[in-house]
Amino acid sequence: MKAIELTEPSLDAFRPVVLPDPVPGPGEVLIRLRAATLNYLDIAIAIGNFPVPRFPLIPVADGAGEVAVVGTNVSAFKAGDRVIPHFMPRWQGGPISPANVAGMRGISLPGSLAEYVVMPETGIVALPSHLDFAQGAALPIAGTTAWNAVRSAELRPGSTVVILGTGGVSIFALQFAKASGATAIVTSSSDEKLERAKQLGADLLVNYRSTPEWDDQVLRLTDGRGADLVVDTVGEATFARSLKAAAFGGTVFTVGFLTGTAASIDLFSIIGKALKVVGNNTGSVADLTEAARAITAQRIAPVLGQTFDVAETSVAFSRFAAGGQHFGKIAIVQ
Ligand SMILES: NC(=O)c1ccc[n+]([C@@H]2O[C@H](COP(=O)([O-])OP(=O)(O)OC[C@H]3O[C@@H](n4cnc5c(N)ncnc54)[C@H](OP(=O)(O)O)[C@@H]3O)[C@@H](O)[C@H]2O)c1
């Protein structure tokens, strides 16, 4: 099969290769991959900011395709089914554990920039019928994470959620927040992106470049109350402000490390308002299944800012790595 390998941690180290076709064993399926989408995690690996067991590796955690061959003892899927392989297929459900996170696609397991991948049937989820392969490939990390974010705060009509930036996780969080009936406040560095977020249902908009004290602006926009949920996809640069923007008893859902992880905070902002600070590491197959069900029920269309051919992998990675150049997800099709 044709594949792309990343030979070392460098944005210039993608090389096309031909590898033996993988063969499914008992309980496994062979998937013909059709699309992948990028997450910041893929970039972090390609620039040496995330440890991996070894190079070369087949990069990109998230993908989608169709079942080509089923192994023996496979009951849930058949050839031709459109499917999404999960990022951490060993994590079936329940709480996170070291065993659950031991196998990660694009890191310790083969990623999505290959014609074929073998997966256990327990590690794949049906692709919602209203989505194409590239849209479906957006679900495993970004979709699942955003789903877990809105569930962490039990959003409902009347809730307020703050969403930082307009990247992959944030746009899914906006779509799920609106599906929950919540009021969504979106921040961005770009007025044009804020306008696009408004088209997707964002109620209140804050440009964090022209309003660096965006947390104060959130308090003004909520009559001093603050937000029930702040989805912090950024990390060090925003975490202290996220705590300030949250309402008493609110939730700060912390997933991002775009700007580093060494945040300096005043603990009293957590103690005094009795905040819930919820960490998250993507999610389980069960979480992805639930997210896909919600996406189907609400006819949510994942937002693809740009789509590249697999031959343009380096360009796609560089575009993402430049930061702030995209809206929603970047897809790679093959
Ligand atoms: N732990 C988990 O479960 C989990 C899962 C998925 C992702 N993540 C992490 O979450 C982060 C976001 O991932 P992603 O894939 O959504 O990335 P992404 O698509 O690159 O989105 C990043 C966006 O963040 C915004 N941003 C950057 N600096 C900002 C700042 N100082 N203040 C506010 N917004 C800022 C920008 O939005 P504008 O261009 O609109 O300004 C940018 O487009 C990454 O660190 C990723 O590793 C964690």
Ligand as a Chemical Component Dictionary entry (heavy atoms), coordinates in Angstrom:
data_LIG
# 
_chem_comp.id                   LIG 
_chem_comp.type                 NON-POLYMER 
_chem_comp.pdbx_formal_charge   0 
_chem_comp.three_letter_code    LIG 
# 
loop_
_chem_comp_atom.comp_id 
_chem_comp_atom.atom_id 
_chem_comp_atom.alt_atom_id 
_chem_comp_atom.type_symbol 
_chem_comp_atom.charge 
_chem_comp_atom.model_Cartn_x 
_chem_comp_atom.model_Cartn_y 
_chem_comp_atom.model_Cartn_z 
_chem_comp_atom.pdbx_ordinal 
LIG N1  N1  N 0  -6.747 17.092 25.905 1  
LIG C1  C1  C 0  -7.609 16.826 24.948 2  
LIG O1  O1  O 0  -8.542 16.043 25.112 3  
LIG C2  C2  C 0  -7.451 17.517 23.658 4  
LIG C3  C3  C 0  -8.193 17.127 22.551 5  
LIG C4  C4  C 0  -8.111 17.883 21.385 6  
LIG C5  C5  C 0  -7.265 18.986 21.347 7  
LIG N2  N2  N 1  -6.520 19.300 22.436 8  
LIG C6  C6  C 0  -5.644 20.465 22.456 9  
LIG O2  O2  O 0  -6.489 21.613 22.344 10 
LIG C7  C7  C 0  -5.776 22.644 21.659 11 
LIG C8  C8  C 0  -6.585 23.105 20.454 12 
LIG O3  O3  O 0  -6.642 22.046 19.517 13 
LIG P1  P1  P 0  -7.252 22.276 18.078 14 
LIG O4  O4  O 0  -6.961 21.032 17.307 15 
LIG O5  O5  O -1 -8.645 22.770 18.183 16 
LIG O6  O6  O 0  -6.297 23.432 17.548 17 
LIG P2  P2  P 0  -6.483 24.447 16.360 18 
LIG O7  O7  O 0  -7.459 23.922 15.373 19 
LIG O8  O8  O 0  -5.119 24.792 15.916 20 
LIG O9  O9  O 0  -7.116 25.735 17.028 21 
LIG C9  C9  C 0  -6.324 26.637 17.700 22 
LIG C10 C10 C 0  -7.030 27.996 17.783 23 
LIG O10 O10 O 0  -6.790 28.529 19.069 24 
LIG C11 C11 C 0  -6.952 29.915 18.996 25 
LIG N3  N3  N 0  -5.937 30.556 19.840 26 
LIG C12 C12 C 0  -4.597 30.480 19.745 27 
LIG N4  N4  N 0  -4.028 31.254 20.696 28 
LIG C13 C13 C 0  -5.054 31.798 21.406 29 
LIG C14 C14 C 0  -5.142 32.675 22.510 30 
LIG N5  N5  N 0  -4.039 33.163 23.108 31 
LIG N6  N6  N 0  -6.373 33.009 22.972 32 
LIG C15 C15 C 0  -7.495 32.501 22.402 33 
LIG N7  N7  N 0  -7.476 31.672 21.337 34 
LIG C16 C16 C 0  -6.257 31.330 20.862 35 
LIG C17 C17 C 0  -6.839 30.338 17.548 36 
LIG O11 O11 O 0  -8.124 30.821 17.153 37 
LIG P3  P3  P 0  -8.295 32.152 16.249 38 
LIG O12 O12 O 0  -7.543 31.849 14.986 39 
LIG O13 O13 O 0  -9.755 32.271 16.070 40 
LIG O14 O14 O 0  -7.709 33.288 17.022 41 
LIG C18 C18 C 0  -6.482 29.037 16.845 42 
LIG O15 O15 O 0  -7.056 28.922 15.589 43 
LIG C19 C19 C 0  -4.409 22.051 21.326 44 
LIG O16 O16 O 0  -3.496 22.373 22.347 45 
LIG C20 C20 C 0  -4.680 20.559 21.322 46 
LIG O17 O17 O 0  -3.539 19.792 21.527 47 
LIG C21 C21 C 0  -6.585 18.580 23.573 48 
# 
loop_
_chem_comp_bond.comp_id 
_chem_comp_bond.atom_id_1 
_chem_comp_bond.atom_id_2 
_chem_comp_bond.value_order 
_chem_comp_bond.pdbx_ordinal 
LIG N1  C1  SING 1  
LIG C1  O1  DOUB 2  
LIG C1  C2  SING 3  
LIG C2  C3  SING 4  
LIG C2  C21 DOUB 5  
LIG C3  C4  DOUB 6  
LIG C4  C5  SING 7  
LIG C5  N2  DOUB 8  
LIG N2  C6  SING 9  
LIG N2  C21 SING 10 
LIG C6  O2  SING 11 
LIG C6  C20 SING 12 
LIG O2  C7  SING 13 
LIG C7  C8  SING 14 
LIG C7  C19 SING 15 
LIG C8  O3  SING 16 
LIG O3  P1  SING 17 
LIG P1  O4  DOUB 18 
LIG P1  O5  SING 19 
LIG P1  O6  SING 20 
LIG O6  P2  SING 21 
LIG P2  O7  DOUB 22 
LIG P2  O8  SING 23 
LIG P2  O9  SING 24 
LIG O9  C9  SING 25 
LIG C9  C10 SING 26 
LIG C10 O10 SING 27 
LIG C10 C18 SING 28 
LIG O10 C11 SING 29 
LIG C11 N3  SING 30 
LIG C11 C17 SING 31 
LIG N3  C12 SING 32 
LIG N3  C16 SING 33 
LIG C12 N4  DOUB 34 
LIG N4  C13 SING 35 
LIG C13 C14 SING 36 
LIG C13 C16 DOUB 37 
LIG C14 N5  SING 38 
LIG C14 N6  DOUB 39 
LIG N6  C15 SING 40 
LIG C15 N7  DOUB 41 
LIG N7  C16 SING 42 
LIG C17 O11 SING 43 
LIG C17 C18 SING 44 
LIG O11 P3  SING 45 
LIG P3  O12 DOUB 46 
LIG P3  O13 SING 47 
LIG P3  O14 SING 48 
LIG C18 O15 SING 49 
LIG C19 O16 SING 50 
LIG C19 C20 SING 51 
LIG C20 O17 SING 52 
# 
